[in-house]
Amino acid sequence: MTTLSGPTNDLLHKFPNLYEQVFSISTAPTCIELFQSVAETLPRSALDIGSGPGRELADLAEMDIDCVGVDFVPMMVDYARTNYPKVEFVHGDMREVRLNRTFDMITILGACINYMLENADLEKALATVMAHCHNDTLVIVEPYNTSSFVGTRTPPVEYVIPDGEFKAVGRAEYEWLQKDQVIHRTRTWRFSDGREDIQDSYHQRLYFAKELEYFFEKNGFRVIDTVERQQSAVYDKSLFLLATPRT
């Protein structure tokens, strides 16, 4: 069995086209719905921090929105640049990157915020967001819905790559490190053509909704709302936090 570890070495991060197959629903329409619930117009510009394969920004760019994506995983950035040339993609760390401009909408989707394991990491990420805000910027963050991992709900145990170069099913197991609020996921991929299994794993922090609201308020934001949406076929209801700079 081949073993991979860490977010830059996850199977779906190494092969971004597979990521798009497993997570087959774009979050762009939800982001536009949420933005218009506050602003009643389309954003003129959008920054996606943790932009992954770039599909969401490509969808927004089709609405004539000026889009920029930032991602920490080089394979994701290379894939996005190749497949979505209308969008600017930058390789960078959400705790440090500075683009020297502001945006109408800033998103952190797909639980990318959950890679911030320590409070200091989260606050650095929020400083990055603030550095790219103007007074009317709407920030939309999609963390894990922690209730999918604790309580009566259960986290996803099956990830399916349906066809193409690979056809596989990934079975996930979770270890909940309660003291640190960290989930350790180990996922084993078995392929239909009999090739060697691949196991990938990583750690992410689980934030409760009120906890995230606290950190946003502490770091200069006004939280407008936190809502649930059935966004993905993989995860139960997604959580979206909406915030704007406090003026």
Secondary structure, 3 states (H helix, E strand, C coil): CEEEECHHHCHHHHCHHHHHHHCCCCCHHHHHHHHHHHHCCCCCEEEEECCCCCHHHHHHHCCCCEEEEEECCHHHHHHHHHHCCCCEEEECCCCCCCCCCCEEEEEECCCHHHHCCCHHHHHHHHHHHHHCEEEEEEEEECCCCHHHCCCCCCCCCEEEECCCCCCEEEEEEEEEEHHHCEEEEEEEEEECCCCCCEEEEEEEECCCHHHHHHHHHHCCEEEEEEEEECCCCCCCCEEEEEEEECC
